[in-house]
Amino acid sequence: QVQLVESGGGLVQAGGSLRLSCAASGFTFSNYFMKWYRQAPGKERELVAQISHSGDMTNYADSVKGRFTISRDNAKNTMYLQMNNLKPEDTAVYYCNGLGNWGQGTQVTVSS
């Protein structure tokens, strides 16, 4: 069955960086768009970034443009989210999404 496992979250000071990973299994990863979402306490889940199956097209939420970079390695069935210049408002649980399935999420906390 489809399985998505996020990792790489943690606690970081404002201005710092983290790289999230999403390991996928149970489907042909290279055939599908993949997405990163996040959900902050008391807020709805929001789309952060998405990437085409080949990685040649990416889109970002305005709030993260210029700071976050989405990428993928189809040979490793893994998607990444490089997050730089993190801000306290980036604090959230980050989820990967593919083929309509969700991972368990990874917590990112940015202290001011």
PyRosetta script that sets phi, psi and omega in degrees:
from pyrosetta import init, pose_from_sequence

init()
pose = pose_from_sequence("QVQLVESGGGLVQAGGSLRLSCAASGFTFSNYFMKWYRQAPGKERELVAQISHSGDMTNYADSVKGRFTISRDNAKNTMYLQMNNLKPEDTAVYYCNGLGNWGQGTQVTVSS")
pose.set_psi(1, 163.8)
pose.set_omega(1, -180.0)
pose.set_phi(2, -65.6)
pose.set_psi(2, 131.7)
pose.set_omega(2, 176.3)
pose.set_phi(3, -136.6)
pose.set_psi(3, 132.2)
pose.set_omega(3, 177.2)
pose.set_phi(4, -126.8)
pose.set_psi(4, 126.1)
pose.set_omega(4, -176.8)
pose.set_phi(5, -127.0)
pose.set_psi(5, 114.6)
pose.set_omega(5, 178.8)
pose.set_phi(6, -89.3)
pose.set_psi(6, 152.0)
pose.set_omega(6, 174.9)
pose.set_phi(7, -154.8)
pose.set_psi(7, 167.4)
pose.set_omega(7, 174.2)
pose.set_phi(8, 104.7)
pose.set_psi(8, -4.6)
pose.set_omega(8, 178.4)
pose.set_phi(9, -71.2)
pose.set_psi(9, 173.4)
pose.set_omega(9, 178.5)
pose.set_phi(10, 166.1)
pose.set_psi(10, -167.3)
pose.set_omega(10, 179.3)
pose.set_phi(11, -104.4)
pose.set_psi(11, 129.7)
pose.set_omega(11, -178.3)
pose.set_phi(12, -143.4)
pose.set_psi(12, 151.2)
pose.set_omega(12, 176.6)
pose.set_phi(13, -78.4)
pose.set_psi(13, 155.2)
pose.set_omega(13, 176.1)
pose.set_phi(14, -54.4)
pose.set_psi(14, 137.3)
pose.set_omega(14, -176.5)
pose.set_phi(15, 92.6)
pose.set_psi(15, -11.3)
pose.set_omega(15, -179.0)
pose.set_phi(16, -82.9)
pose.set_psi(16, -175.4)
pose.set_omega(16, -176.2)
pose.set_phi(17, -132.9)
pose.set_psi(17, 152.7)
pose.set_omega(17, 171.4)
pose.set_phi(18, -144.5)
pose.set_psi(18, 152.9)
pose.set_omega(18, 172.3)
pose.set_phi(19, -122.8)
pose.set_psi(19, 119.6)
pose.set_omega(19, 177.2)
pose.set_phi(20, -92.5)
pose.set_psi(20, 148.5)
pose.set_omega(20, 175.3)
pose.set_phi(21, -125.1)
pose.set_psi(21, 150.5)
pose.set_omega(21, 174.9)
pose.set_phi(22, -133.2)
pose.set_psi(22, 109.2)
pose.set_omega(22, 178.9)
pose.set_phi(23, -91.4)
pose.set_psi(23, 126.4)
pose.set_omega(23, -175.2)
pose.set_phi(24, -112.1)
pose.set_psi(24, 146.9)
pose.set_omega(24, 175.0)
pose.set_phi(25, -153.3)
pose.set_psi(25, 162.4)
pose.set_omega(25, 176.2)
pose.set_phi(26, 90.4)
pose.set_psi(26, 0.6)
pose.set_omega(26, 176.0)
pose.set_phi(27, -154.6)
pose.set_psi(27, 168.5)
pose.set_omega(27, -179.2)
pose.set_phi(28, -81.4)
pose.set_psi(28, 90.8)
pose.set_omega(28, -172.0)
pose.set_phi(29, -51.7)
pose.set_psi(29, -42.5)
pose.set_omega(29, -173.3)
pose.set_phi(30, -69.1)
pose.set_psi(30, -7.2)
pose.set_omega(30, -179.0)
pose.set_phi(31, -92.4)
pose.set_psi(31, -5.3)
pose.set_omega(31, -168.2)
pose.set_phi(32, -128.9)
pose.set_psi(32, 144.0)
pose.set_omega(32, 165.7)
pose.set_phi(33, -59.7)
pose.set_psi(33, 148.6)
pose.set_omega(33, 175.4)
pose.set_phi(34, -130.1)
pose.set_psi(34, 153.2)
pose.set_omega(34, -175.2)
pose.set_phi(35, -137.4)
pose.set_psi(35, 151.0)
pose.set_omega(35, 167.7)
pose.set_phi(36, -110.6)
pose.set_psi(36, 133.4)
pose.set_omega(36, 173.5)
pose.set_phi(37, -121.5)
pose.set_psi(37, 166.3)
pose.set_omega(37, 171.6)
pose.set_phi(38, -145.2)
pose.set_psi(38, 155.0)
pose.set_omega(38, 178.8)
pose.set_phi(39, -139.1)
pose.set_psi(39, 115.3)
pose.set_omega(39, 177.0)
pose.set_phi(40, -89.0)
pose.set_psi(40, 157.7)
pose.set_omega(40, -179.8)
pose.set_phi(41, -55.4)
pose.set_psi(41, 130.1)
pose.set_omega(41, 177.3)
pose.set_phi(42, 76.2)
pose.set_psi(42, 5.5)
pose.set_omega(42, -178.5)
pose.set_phi(43, -121.7)
pose.set_psi(43, 163.2)
pose.set_omega(43, 177.3)
pose.set_phi(44, -76.9)
pose.set_psi(44, 155.5)
pose.set_omega(44, 175.7)
pose.set_phi(45, -66.7)
pose.set_psi(45, 135.6)
pose.set_omega(45, -178.2)
pose.set_phi(46, -127.0)
pose.set_psi(46, 148.5)
pose.set_omega(46, 177.7)
pose.set_phi(47, -75.4)
pose.set_psi(47, 128.8)
pose.set_omega(47, -179.8)
pose.set_phi(48, -98.7)
pose.set_psi(48, -48.1)
pose.set_omega(48, -176.3)
pose.set_phi(49, -161.5)
pose.set_psi(49, 155.3)
pose.set_omega(49, 174.7)
pose.set_phi(50, -141.6)
pose.set_psi(50, 157.0)
pose.set_omega(50, -176.1)
pose.set_phi(51, -140.4)
pose.set_psi(51, 140.6)
pose.set_omega(51, 179.9)
pose.set_phi(52, -70.2)
pose.set_psi(52, 168.8)
pose.set_omega(52, -175.2)
pose.set_phi(53, -60.4)
pose.set_psi(53, -33.3)
pose.set_omega(53, -178.9)
pose.set_phi(54, -93.9)
pose.set_psi(54, -10.6)
pose.set_omega(54, -179.6)
pose.set_phi(55, 89.3)
pose.set_psi(55, 1.9)
pose.set_omega(55, -175.7)
pose.set_phi(56, -86.4)
pose.set_psi(56, -7.9)
pose.set_omega(56, 176.9)
pose.set_phi(57, -128.9)
pose.set_psi(57, 132.0)
pose.set_omega(57, 178.5)
pose.set_phi(58, -136.1)
pose.set_psi(58, 152.6)
pose.set_omega(58, 175.6)
pose.set_phi(59, -139.2)
pose.set_psi(59, 149.1)
pose.set_omega(59, -176.8)
pose.set_phi(60, -134.4)
pose.set_psi(60, 149.8)
pose.set_omega(60, 168.0)
pose.set_phi(61, -65.2)
pose.set_psi(61, 147.1)
pose.set_omega(61, -178.7)
pose.set_phi(62, -57.6)
pose.set_psi(62, -32.1)
pose.set_omega(62, -175.5)
pose.set_phi(63, -68.7)
pose.set_psi(63, -16.9)
pose.set_omega(63, -177.4)
pose.set_phi(64, -118.8)
pose.set_psi(64, -4.2)
pose.set_omega(64, -179.2)
pose.set_phi(65, -57.1)
pose.set_psi(65, 135.3)
pose.set_omega(65, 179.5)
pose.set_phi(66, 84.8)
pose.set_psi(66, -9.5)
pose.set_omega(66, 179.9)
pose.set_phi(67, -117.9)
pose.set_psi(67, -33.8)
pose.set_omega(67, -177.9)
pose.set_phi(68, -108.2)
pose.set_psi(68, 147.1)
pose.set_omega(68, 175.5)
pose.set_phi(69, -133.3)
pose.set_psi(69, 123.8)
pose.set_omega(69, 177.2)
pose.set_phi(70, -96.2)
pose.set_psi(70, 142.3)
pose.set_omega(70, 178.4)
pose.set_phi(71, -153.0)
pose.set_psi(71, 171.5)
pose.set_omega(71, 179.1)
pose.set_phi(72, -149.8)
pose.set_psi(72, 153.9)
pose.set_omega(72, 174.0)
pose.set_phi(73, -125.2)
pose.set_psi(73, 99.4)
pose.set_omega(73, -175.6)
pose.set_phi(74, -67.3)
pose.set_psi(74, -25.4)
pose.set_omega(74, 177.3)
pose.set_phi(75, -68.0)
pose.set_psi(75, -26.3)
pose.set_omega(75, -179.3)
pose.set_phi(76, -105.9)
pose.set_psi(76, 2.6)
pose.set_omega(76, -178.0)
pose.set_phi(77, 52.3)
pose.set_psi(77, 44.3)
pose.set_omega(77, -174.7)
pose.set_phi(78, -135.5)
pose.set_psi(78, 139.4)
pose.set_omega(78, 174.4)
pose.set_phi(79, -114.0)
pose.set_psi(79, 151.7)
pose.set_omega(79, -177.1)
pose.set_phi(80, -129.3)
pose.set_psi(80, 158.7)
pose.set_omega(80, 169.8)
pose.set_phi(81, -138.1)
pose.set_psi(81, 106.3)
pose.set_omega(81, 175.5)
pose.set_phi(82, -86.2)
pose.set_psi(82, 122.6)
pose.set_omega(82, -176.3)
pose.set_phi(83, -118.5)
pose.set_psi(83, 115.7)
pose.set_omega(83, -179.8)
pose.set_phi(84, -115.5)
pose.set_psi(84, 161.6)
pose.set_omega(84, 178.9)
pose.set_phi(85, 48.9)
pose.set_psi(85, 51.0)
pose.set_omega(85, -176.3)
pose.set_phi(86, -66.2)
pose.set_psi(86, 147.1)
pose.set_omega(86, -178.4)
pose.set_phi(87, -121.8)
pose.set_psi(87, 156.5)
pose.set_omega(87, 178.4)
pose.set_phi(88, -55.2)
pose.set_psi(88, -31.4)
pose.set_omega(88, 179.9)
pose.set_phi(89, -72.9)
pose.set_psi(89, -6.3)
pose.set_omega(89, 173.5)
pose.set_phi(90, -83.1)
pose.set_psi(90, -6.6)
pose.set_omega(90, 179.0)
pose.set_phi(91, -60.9)
pose.set_psi(91, 124.1)
pose.set_omega(91, -175.8)
pose.set_phi(92, -178.1)
pose.set_psi(92, 170.1)
pose.set_omega(92, 166.1)
pose.set_phi(93, -90.1)
pose.set_psi(93, 129.1)
pose.set_omega(93, -177.7)
pose.set_phi(94, -104.1)
pose.set_psi(94, 132.6)
pose.set_omega(94, -176.3)
pose.set_phi(95, -123.5)
pose.set_psi(95, 143.7)
pose.set_omega(95, 168.5)
pose.set_phi(96, -100.2)
pose.set_psi(96, 153.2)
pose.set_omega(96, -175.9)
pose.set_phi(97, -139.5)
pose.set_psi(97, 132.0)
pose.set_omega(97, 176.3)
pose.set_phi(98, -155.1)
pose.set_psi(98, 139.7)
pose.set_omega(98, 179.1)
pose.set_phi(99, 55.3)
pose.set_psi(99, 30.3)
pose.set_omega(99, 178.8)
pose.set_phi(100, 77.6)
pose.set_psi(100, 6.0)
pose.set_omega(100, -179.4)
pose.set_phi(101, -107.1)
pose.set_psi(101, 154.6)
pose.set_omega(101, -178.1)
pose.set_phi(102, -117.6)
pose.set_psi(102, 147.6)
pose.set_omega(102, 168.5)
pose.set_phi(103, -82.5)
pose.set_psi(103, -175.8)
pose.set_omega(103, -177.9)
pose.set_phi(104, -83.8)
pose.set_psi(104, -14.4)
pose.set_omega(104, 179.0)
pose.set_phi(105, 92.6)
pose.set_psi(105, 155.8)
pose.set_omega(105, 175.9)
pose.set_phi(106, -135.7)
pose.set_psi(106, 133.6)
pose.set_omega(106, -174.8)
pose.set_phi(107, -81.2)
pose.set_psi(107, 131.5)
pose.set_omega(107, 172.2)
pose.set_phi(108, -119.3)
pose.set_psi(108, 123.5)
pose.set_omega(108, 179.2)
pose.set_phi(109, -124.5)
pose.set_psi(109, 124.3)
pose.set_omega(109, -178.8)
pose.set_phi(110, -114.5)
pose.set_psi(110, 117.9)
pose.set_omega(110, -179.4)
pose.set_phi(111, -92.6)
pose.set_psi(111, 149.3)
pose.set_omega(111, -177.8)
pose.set_phi(112, -91.0)
pose.dump_pdb("model.pdb")
